[in-house]
Every structure is written in structure tokens, then in C-alpha cells.
């Protein structure tokens, strides 16, 4: 699974999570879309939902058993959960081992 496929997958899950919020759902989801933090689309509960949905999708599609929200993710200076692109990059790194 490459980065662009991950961005599409994240966008799909994000759209599903925002379906009940017409104002946020109307915003285009691109690589630089903020997920969490200042001006982010998600609160902490929805961020957790996004990460769990993404983990499950990636693991099912690739037959892997990765964990996205682990101590490595939490210890980084720049959070991998700040944008769609940073999350995709982190998942690519995680898959690479």
C-alpha cells in the first residue's frame, strides 16, 4: 500500500466520521487537511476512531498486524496525527518496519 492509497483511505474514513457534521463534511479532504490540534477537524474521540478504523482497514487489506497509536507515535516531536499527510507518512514508515 503506497502513500497515495493511504491518503485516499484516510480521506474515506474521515468523510465517514464527519458525515453527521455538514459544515466539516463539506470541507475538501487533502494531504494538508488538519486532523487534530488547532484548526483540526477531529476531537480526541473521533481521532481515536479514525486511527482504529485505519488500523483495521490496513491490517485487513495487507494481512498485517500494525498498531498506529503506539509509544513510537506518541514520542515523536511532531505528532503523526496532525494532518492526513503526516498520518499517511507514519503508516508507510510503520509498514516498512
Residue pairs with C-beta under 8 A, 6 or more apart in sequence:
1 9
1 58
1 61
1 62
1 95
2 92
3 88
3 89
3 92
6 58
6 87
6 88
6 91
6 92
7 31
7 84
7 85
7 88
9 54
9 57
9 58
10 29
10 50
10 54
10 84
10 87
10 88
11 29
11 33
11 84
13 50
13 53
13 54
13 57
14 29
14 33
14 35
14 41
14 42
14 50
14 84
15 25
15 29
16 53
17 42
17 46
17 49
17 50
17 53
18 24
18 25
18 41
19 25
24 41
27 33
27 41
29 84
30 84
31 83
31 84
31 85
31 88
32 83
32 84
32 85
33 41
33 83
33 84
34 40
34 41
34 82
34 83
35 41
35 42
35 47
35 50
35 81
35 82
35 83
35 84
35 87
36 42
36 44
36 47
36 79
36 81
36 82
37 79
37 82
40 82
42 50
47 81
48 69
51 68
51 69
51 81
54 68
54 87
54 91
55 66
55 67
55 68
55 69
58 64
58 66
58 91
58 95
59 65
59 66
62 95
64 95
66 91
66 94
66 95
67 94
68 80
68 87
68 90
68 91
68 94
73 79
73 80
73 81
73 90
78 86
79 86
80 86
80 87
80 89
80 90
81 87
